[in-house]
Amino acid sequence: MSHTFDEISQQLKRRHRKSARLKWISMGSLGLAGLFLVLFFADMLTKGLPAFQQAYVQVEINYTEEAATDGRQAFDEELLPIISRTMVRVIPMELRNNPGMIGTSEEQWVLATSEVDQYLKGHRNRLSTEQQETIDALVESGKVDLRFNKTFFTNGDSKIAEYAGILSAVVGTVMTMIVTLAISFPIGVMTAVYLEEFAPDNRFTQAIEININNLAAIPSILFGLLGLAIFINFFGVPRSSPLAGGMTLALMTLPVIIISTRTALRSVPDSIRHAAFGVGCSRWQVVRDHVLPLAMPGIMTGSIIGLAQAMGETAPLIIVGMVAFIPDVSASFTEAATVLPAQIFTWSGEPEQAFVEKTAGGILVLLTILISLNAFAVVLRKKFERRW
């Protein structure tokens, strides 16, 4: 059936209008996603940046004999409500270790309470009117100040908000990632090499490939249940340890590494393999000396992205107990530890206002690490990538 020129023109106009609508809808979706991303980062920066500052107060410390048994005796009674309890507790310990300090005094900048910190930052607090007036007078005299919060990076978790930090969580995260990398990388790469270069194409290997792809898509909490059932309950791996957490995350990371490694191996042209076979190399020599070195940038990129994904996981680690209160840095892979995502989760459930900004501050630190890892993977791929 023939169409007139006008009918064809109308059809083309309708197609162009549909194409234009699709274009604008796509651009709108992209802009909306970008807006949400900007709002997310703005909210995190607004709430998290204050966590990197902490209130300090300059006080006179009197090292008396009474202070050796009761740290409160070392401070002016009027200033005690605004001084952190951690500073009061440390005085008797200092005097026991250095008895010669008894009878002396000194002025020192000490940690203020979280309520003072929140008051100086303009946030909700529970200070009385008299305490606020005292703080205002100290601010005018230069004896109260907001300084860089080094305790946030040098201390572990604490029930005292102003003394809580991320050191133990960061060390636990590093130890967990070491176990994850040590298990998942060699097993994942060797599995991918076998499936891609050695395994016959039959129903058995096809079933394995389907299951690997399915494992990459299942909820991460199921890996936590698997780790709890196998590693902890069956093999007796210590609960809450970096060893248990790392082995659990290794299960979750394996499919990602296998898939990315197979993709990297497929990107190596067959002409490389044929040339190696042509000079008398065995199949293993072809893979070891020619294919793997050329595919290694892609393998490293996929592995780094897989580890970055594992580093941000919380659900499987909660199942294996890595959400415990850990104030001290773990000394071994079998001791109880926590990780940064679990630490953030714990702080988010605390009732004190000061933990809100510590939660956001921890998220900023975690985001910085994850973005850095992903950026490193991109740079690594760009630097060593070869186009054939």
Secondary structure, DSSP 8 states (H G I E B T S, - for coil): ----HHHHHHHHHHHHHHHHHHHHHHHHHHHHHHHHHHHHHHHHHHHHGGGGEEEEEEEEEEE-TGGGT-GGGGS-TTTGGGB-HHHHHHHHHHHHH-GGGTTEEEEEEEEB-HHHHHHHTT------HHHHHHHHHHHHTT-EEEEE-THHHH----SSGGG--SHHHHHHHHHHHHHHHHHHHHHHHHHHHIIIIIS--SHHHHHHHHHHHHHTTS-HHHHHHHHIIIIIIIT---TTSHHHHHHHHHHHHHHHHHHHHHHHHHTS-HHHHHHHHHTT--HHHHIIIIIHHHHHHHHHHHHHHHHHHHHT--HHHHHTTTTS---S--SSTTS----HHHHHHHHHT--STHHHHHHHHHHHHHHHHHHHHHHHHHHHHHHH----
